[in-house]
Amino acid sequence: MVESKDPLVVGRVNQARILPQRLLQLLMLFLFLCFTFPVASIYMIKHFGFQSLAPAPVNPSLQPCNNEESNNLEPWIKIPSKMLHTMSDKELFWRASLASRIKEYPCKRVPKIAFMFLTKGQLPFAPLWERFFKGQQGLYSIYIHSLPPFRADYPPSSVFYKRHIPSQVAEWGEISITDAERRLVANALLDISNEWFVLLSESCIPLYNFSIIYNYIMRSKHSFVSAFDDPGPHGRGRYNDNMEPEVNITQWRKGSQWFEVNRKLALYIVEDTKFYPKFAEFCKPACYADEHYFATMLTIQAANILANRSITWVDWSRGGAHPVMFGKADITEELMKRMLEGDMCSYNDRNTSMCYLFARKFAPSALEPLLLLAPKYLGF
């Protein structure tokens, strides 16, 4: 009977005896490792320190915009060292629109006037302006937008030296003129000390000395933007029904493109993405965006801040699409008196005869007689 046993059965019995021995060996190995690993870890920490066991640092996949750490306000309040930056308009307007919601500044700040010149090329009245700005450092900034590829050649001693901003083609009557004006405002906003923003042309001159103009603007309750409702063909007649619903015809305004705005209104100008696209698409000649965009948009946004008048004197007595251009023979004492004393207006809710701080339009030939009459009539 023993010899007749099935060999498969015998194999299974022997395998069953071996299996518990292997399990026991694995269990003993596991217990050994559980004991030796903590002992080895304690030894290494004691002799080599914890850092030897720490994993190597992993660099984050997202890098910050500015890798340089700073513990002060300097990066935020520092005046841009170079005017000719490489930002696109989209990048520039985004950067310029950054503003603190706390009114009080945590640093010493002397408010400045940003004088923004929209020009074709050289400033023909630079010598007159040089005299105007003399001795007023720290109270003003200068920004110039000229037609490319113009390259200025002002000497290093000039207040206009390296004050040109990155410019693009700006054509009369086109939306590109408005683009250039917004570009000037945006560049000026990069300096947090600029509190007031004055748009001027190459044919403009100041009518008073710097101190009088600075105090006039600083003490005003309003910003000087011309905005009025013109029911005629050159006002409401230029309105396009496609401007709705953002702008309806009762909100449509007209005004001079030469303005002065405070920092709050300047921010409205650069951050606007609601009204500008409508003007860019539906206000084309014979609708002139520079005469309607700022007047309409700022009236809708902040009508109570606007003085509804310009502080730049012009003479429209000859009619036409452009004001009178004054040359050398036109610069007389009579003209100077007419510019300074010719009108009455409201200033901080009181009547005054001091209505205009700047004047245009002057031909380059007018420079010499203006320099001669400036000490007597302009105060510089």
C-alpha positions as CSV (number, residue, x, y, z in Angstrom):
1,M,0.0,0.0,0.0
2,V,2.9,2.3,0.7
3,E,4.4,1.7,-2.6
4,S,1.1,2.5,-4.3
5,K,0.9,6.1,-2.9
6,D,0.4,8.9,-5.4
7,P,3.7,10.9,-5.8
8,L,1.7,14.2,-6.2
9,V,0.2,13.8,-2.7
10,V,3.6,13.3,-1.2
11,G,5.0,16.5,-3.0
12,R,2.2,18.6,-1.6
13,V,2.9,17.4,2.0
14,N,6.6,18.3,1.7
15,Q,5.8,21.7,0.1
16,A,3.4,22.5,3.0
17,R,6.2,21.9,5.5
18,I,8.7,24.2,3.6
19,L,6.2,27.2,3.2
20,P,5.9,28.1,6.9
21,Q,9.7,28.2,7.2
22,R,10.0,30.7,4.3
23,L,7.2,32.9,5.9
24,L,9.1,32.8,9.1
25,Q,12.3,33.9,7.4
26,L,10.6,36.9,5.7
27,L,9.0,38.0,9.0
28,M,12.4,37.9,10.7
29,L,13.9,40.0,7.9
30,F,11.1,42.6,8.1
31,L,11.6,42.9,11.9
32,F,15.3,43.3,11.5
33,L,14.8,46.2,9.0
34,C,12.3,47.9,11.2
35,F,14.8,47.9,14.0
36,T,18.0,48.8,12.1
37,F,16.5,51.7,10.0
38,P,15.5,53.9,12.9
39,V,18.9,53.2,14.6
40,A,20.7,54.2,11.4
41,S,18.6,57.3,11.0
42,I,19.4,58.5,14.5
43,Y,23.1,57.9,13.9
44,M,23.2,59.9,10.7
45,I,21.2,62.8,12.2
46,K,23.5,62.9,15.2
47,H,26.8,62.9,13.1
48,F,25.8,64.6,9.8
49,G,22.8,66.8,10.7
50,F,19.2,66.8,9.4
51,Q,19.9,68.5,6.1
52,S,21.8,65.4,4.8
53,L,18.5,63.5,4.8
54,A,16.4,66.3,3.3
55,P,15.4,66.0,-0.4
56,A,17.0,68.3,-2.9
57,P,15.0,71.5,-3.4
58,V,12.8,71.6,-6.5
59,N,12.5,74.9,-8.5
60,P,9.0,76.1,-9.0
61,S,7.7,75.9,-12.5
62,L,6.1,79.5,-12.3
63,Q,8.6,82.3,-12.0
64,P,7.6,85.7,-10.5
65,C,7.5,88.8,-12.7
66,N,10.3,90.4,-10.7
67,N,13.1,88.2,-9.3
68,E,14.6,90.9,-7.3
69,E,13.4,91.2,-3.7
70,S,12.7,94.6,-2.3
71,N,11.8,95.7,1.2
72,N,10.9,99.3,0.4
73,L,8.7,101.4,-1.9
74,E,11.4,102.4,-4.3
75,P,10.4,100.1,-7.2
76,W,6.9,101.5,-7.0
77,I,7.6,105.2,-6.7
78,K,10.8,105.5,-8.7
79,I,10.6,107.8,-11.7
80,P,11.2,105.8,-15.0
81,S,14.9,106.4,-15.9
82,K,14.2,106.0,-19.7
83,M,11.4,107.5,-21.7
84,L,11.9,105.2,-24.6
85,H,10.6,102.0,-23.1
86,T,9.6,98.9,-25.2
87,M,6.0,98.5,-23.9
88,S,3.2,98.2,-26.3
89,D,0.2,100.4,-25.8
90,K,-1.7,97.6,-24.2
91,E,1.1,96.9,-21.8
92,L,1.6,100.7,-21.2
93,F,-2.1,101.4,-20.4
94,W,-2.3,98.4,-18.0
95,R,0.8,99.6,-16.2
96,A,-0.4,103.2,-16.1
97,S,-3.8,102.2,-14.7
98,L,-2.4,100.8,-11.5
99,A,-3.5,103.1,-8.7
100,S,-3.6,102.9,-4.9
101,R,-7.0,103.1,-3.2
102,I,-5.5,104.9,-0.3
103,K,-5.4,108.7,-0.9
104,E,-2.5,109.6,1.4
105,Y,0.9,108.7,0.2
106,P,3.3,106.9,2.6
107,C,6.2,109.0,1.3
108,K,7.1,112.6,0.6
109,R,5.4,113.7,-2.6
110,V,5.5,117.1,-4.2
111,P,2.7,117.2,-6.8
112,K,3.8,118.1,-10.3
113,I,2.2,119.3,-13.6
114,A,2.9,117.0,-16.6
115,F,3.3,119.1,-19.7
116,M,2.4,116.9,-22.6
117,F,3.4,118.1,-26.1
118,L,1.7,116.6,-29.1
119,T,4.0,117.6,-32.0
120,K,5.0,116.9,-35.6
121,G,8.7,117.4,-34.9
122,Q,10.8,120.0,-33.2
123,L,9.3,122.5,-30.8
124,P,9.7,125.9,-32.4
125,F,9.1,127.7,-29.1
126,A,11.5,125.7,-27.1
127,P,13.5,128.9,-26.1
128,L,10.4,130.5,-24.7
129,W,9.4,127.4,-22.8
130,E,13.0,127.0,-21.5
131,R,12.7,130.5,-20.0
132,F,9.2,129.5,-18.6
133,F,10.5,126.4,-16.8
134,K,13.8,127.9,-15.5
135,G,14.2,127.5,-11.7
136,Q,11.1,125.3,-11.3
137,Q,12.8,121.8,-11.1
138,G,10.7,119.3,-9.2
139,L,7.4,120.9,-10.0
140,Y,6.9,119.8,-13.5
141,S,7.5,116.9,-16.0
142,I,7.7,117.0,-19.8
143,Y,6.5,114.4,-22.3
144,I,6.8,114.8,-26.1
145,H,5.0,112.7,-28.7
146,S,6.2,113.5,-32.2
147,L,5.7,111.8,-35.6
148,P,8.2,109.0,-36.3
149,P,10.9,108.8,-37.4
150,F,11.7,112.3,-36.0
151,R,14.8,112.4,-33.8
152,A,15.2,115.4,-31.5
153,D,18.5,117.1,-31.1
154,Y,18.1,119.1,-27.9
155,P,21.3,119.6,-26.0
156,P,21.7,117.9,-22.6
157,S,21.2,121.3,-20.8
158,S,17.7,121.6,-22.3
159,V,14.5,120.7,-20.3
160,F,13.4,118.8,-23.5
161,Y,16.5,116.6,-23.6
162,K,15.4,112.9,-23.9
163,R,11.8,113.7,-23.1
164,H,10.3,112.0,-26.1
165,I,8.1,109.0,-25.5
166,P,7.7,106.0,-27.9
167,S,5.5,107.4,-30.6
168,Q,3.4,106.3,-33.5
169,V,1.9,108.0,-36.6
170,A,-1.0,110.4,-35.6
171,E,-3.1,111.8,-38.4
172,W,-5.3,114.8,-38.2
173,G,-9.0,113.9,-37.8
174,E,-8.3,110.2,-37.2
175,I,-8.6,108.1,-34.1
176,S,-4.8,107.9,-34.1
177,I,-4.7,111.5,-32.7
178,T,-6.7,110.3,-29.7
179,D,-4.3,107.3,-29.4
180,A,-1.3,109.7,-29.2
181,E,-3.0,111.8,-26.5
182,R,-3.9,108.7,-24.5
183,R,-0.3,107.5,-24.9
184,L,1.0,110.8,-23.5
185,V,-1.3,110.5,-20.5
186,A,-0.3,106.9,-19.8
187,N,3.5,107.7,-19.9
188,A,2.9,110.7,-17.6
189,L,1.0,108.5,-15.1
190,L,4.1,106.3,-14.6
191,D,5.5,109.1,-12.4
192,I,3.3,109.1,-9.2
193,S,4.2,112.7,-8.5
194,N,2.4,113.9,-11.6
195,E,-1.0,115.2,-10.3
196,W,-2.2,117.4,-13.2
197,F,-1.8,116.7,-17.0
198,V,-1.9,119.5,-19.6
199,L,-2.1,118.7,-23.3
200,L,-0.3,121.2,-25.5
201,S,0.8,121.5,-29.2
202,E,4.0,122.6,-30.8
203,S,2.3,125.9,-31.6
204,C,1.3,126.7,-28.0
205,I,2.8,129.3,-25.6
206,P,2.3,130.0,-21.9
207,L,0.5,133.2,-21.0
208,Y,1.8,133.6,-17.5
209,N,4.9,132.6,-15.5
210,F,5.2,129.2,-14.0
211,S,4.2,130.1,-10.5
212,I,0.9,131.7,-11.5
213,I,0.0,128.7,-13.8
214,Y,0.9,126.1,-11.1
215,N,-1.1,127.8,-8.4
216,Y,-4.1,128.3,-10.7
217,I,-4.3,124.6,-11.6
218,M,-3.4,123.4,-8.1
219,R,-6.2,125.5,-6.4
220,S,-8.9,124.7,-8.9
221,K,-11.8,122.5,-7.8
222,H,-12.3,121.4,-11.4
223,S,-10.3,120.0,-14.4
224,F,-10.4,122.1,-17.5
225,V,-12.1,120.0,-20.2
226,S,-14.3,121.7,-22.7
227,A,-17.5,119.8,-23.1
228,F,-20.8,121.1,-24.4
229,D,-23.9,119.9,-26.2
230,D,-23.9,121.2,-29.8
231,P,-27.3,120.6,-31.4
232,G,-26.0,121.5,-34.9
233,P,-24.5,119.5,-37.7
234,H,-21.0,119.7,-36.2
235,G,-22.2,118.4,-32.8
236,R,-25.1,116.0,-32.6
237,G,-25.0,115.8,-36.4
238,R,-21.8,113.7,-36.0
239,Y,-23.4,111.2,-33.7
240,N,-23.9,107.6,-34.9
241,D,-26.7,105.5,-33.5
242,N,-24.3,102.6,-33.3
243,M,-22.7,104.3,-30.3
244,E,-25.6,103.0,-28.2
245,P,-26.0,101.7,-25.5
246,E,-22.7,103.0,-24.2
247,V,-23.4,106.5,-25.5
248,N,-26.8,107.9,-26.4
249,I,-27.3,111.2,-28.2
250,T,-28.2,113.1,-25.1
251,Q,-24.7,112.3,-23.7
252,W,-22.9,113.3,-26.9
253,R,-20.5,116.2,-26.2
254,K,-18.1,118.3,-28.2
255,G,-15.1,120.3,-27.0
256,S,-11.5,121.4,-27.6
257,Q,-8.9,118.7,-27.7
258,W,-6.5,120.8,-25.5
259,F,-7.3,119.9,-22.0
260,E,-6.1,119.8,-18.4
261,V,-7.1,116.9,-16.2
262,N,-6.2,115.7,-12.7
263,R,-4.9,112.3,-11.9
264,K,-8.3,110.8,-11.3
265,L,-9.5,111.8,-14.8
266,A,-6.2,110.7,-16.3
267,L,-6.8,107.2,-14.9
268,Y,-10.3,107.2,-16.5
269,I,-8.6,108.0,-19.8
270,V,-6.1,105.1,-19.8
271,E,-8.3,102.5,-18.3
272,D,-11.3,103.0,-20.6
273,T,-12.2,99.9,-22.6
274,K,-15.9,100.7,-22.7
275,F,-16.3,103.9,-24.7
276,Y,-13.0,104.0,-26.7
277,P,-13.9,101.0,-29.0
278,K,-17.2,102.7,-30.0
279,F,-15.4,105.9,-31.0
280,A,-12.7,103.9,-32.8
281,E,-15.3,102.1,-34.9
282,F,-18.1,104.7,-35.4
283,C,-16.5,108.2,-35.0
284,K,-14.6,108.7,-38.3
285,P,-14.3,111.8,-40.5
286,A,-16.5,113.8,-40.7
287,C,-16.7,112.8,-37.0
288,Y,-13.5,113.8,-35.3
289,A,-12.7,111.7,-32.2
290,D,-10.4,114.2,-30.6
291,E,-13.3,116.7,-30.5
292,H,-15.8,114.3,-29.0
293,Y,-14.1,111.3,-27.2
294,F,-12.7,113.0,-24.1
295,A,-15.6,115.5,-23.8
296,T,-18.2,112.7,-24.0
297,M,-16.4,110.0,-22.0
298,L,-15.3,112.3,-19.1
299,T,-18.8,113.9,-18.9
300,I,-20.4,110.5,-18.5
301,Q,-17.7,109.4,-16.0
302,A,-17.2,112.5,-13.9
303,A,-19.3,115.5,-15.0
304,N,-19.1,117.2,-11.6
305,I,-15.3,117.5,-11.9
306,L,-15.3,119.3,-15.2
307,A,-15.1,123.1,-15.6
308,N,-16.6,122.7,-19.1
309,R,-14.1,125.1,-20.6
310,S,-10.6,125.0,-22.0
311,I,-7.6,127.0,-20.6
312,T,-6.0,127.3,-24.0
313,W,-6.9,130.5,-25.9
314,V,-7.6,130.3,-29.7
315,D,-9.0,132.6,-32.3
316,W,-11.7,131.2,-34.5
317,S,-12.8,134.6,-35.9
318,R,-11.8,133.7,-39.4
319,G,-13.9,130.6,-39.5
320,G,-12.9,127.3,-41.1
321,A,-11.6,124.0,-39.8
322,H,-8.5,125.6,-38.1
323,P,-8.0,128.6,-35.9
324,V,-6.0,131.7,-36.8
325,M,-2.2,131.2,-37.2
326,F,-0.3,134.1,-35.8
327,G,3.0,135.0,-37.5
328,K,5.8,137.5,-36.7
329,A,3.8,140.6,-37.9
330,D,0.8,139.6,-35.7
331,I,2.6,139.7,-32.4
332,T,1.8,143.1,-31.0
333,E,1.0,144.5,-27.6
334,E,-2.7,144.7,-28.7
335,L,-2.7,140.9,-29.3
336,M,-1.1,140.2,-25.9
337,K,-3.7,142.3,-24.1
338,R,-6.5,140.6,-26.1
339,M,-5.3,137.1,-25.0
340,L,-4.9,138.1,-21.4
341,E,-7.9,140.3,-20.8
342,G,-10.5,139.5,-23.4
343,D,-13.0,137.2,-21.6
344,M,-14.9,136.5,-18.4
345,C,-15.3,133.0,-17.0
346,S,-16.0,131.1,-13.8
347,Y,-13.1,129.9,-11.5
348,N,-14.1,128.0,-8.3
349,D,-17.6,129.3,-8.7
350,R,-16.5,132.9,-9.0
351,N,-16.2,135.2,-12.0
352,T,-12.8,136.1,-13.2
353,S,-11.1,137.6,-16.2
354,M,-8.2,135.2,-15.9
355,C,-9.6,132.4,-18.1
356,Y,-6.7,131.2,-20.2
357,L,-3.2,130.0,-19.2
358,F,-2.0,129.0,-22.7
359,A,-2.6,130.2,-26.2
360,R,-2.3,128.9,-29.8
361,K,-1.8,128.9,-32.8
362,F,1.6,130.5,-33.4
363,A,3.9,130.1,-36.4
364,P,7.7,129.6,-35.8
365,S,8.3,133.2,-37.0
366,A,6.5,134.5,-34.0
367,L,9.3,133.4,-31.6
368,E,11.5,136.5,-31.7
369,P,8.7,139.1,-31.0
370,L,7.3,136.8,-28.3
371,L,10.7,136.6,-26.5
372,L,10.8,140.4,-26.6
373,L,7.3,140.9,-25.2
374,A,7.4,138.0,-22.7
375,P,9.0,139.9,-19.8
376,K,6.4,142.7,-19.9
377,Y,3.3,140.6,-20.6
378,L,4.0,137.0,-19.7
379,G,6.1,137.6,-16.6
380,F,9.2,135.7,-17.6
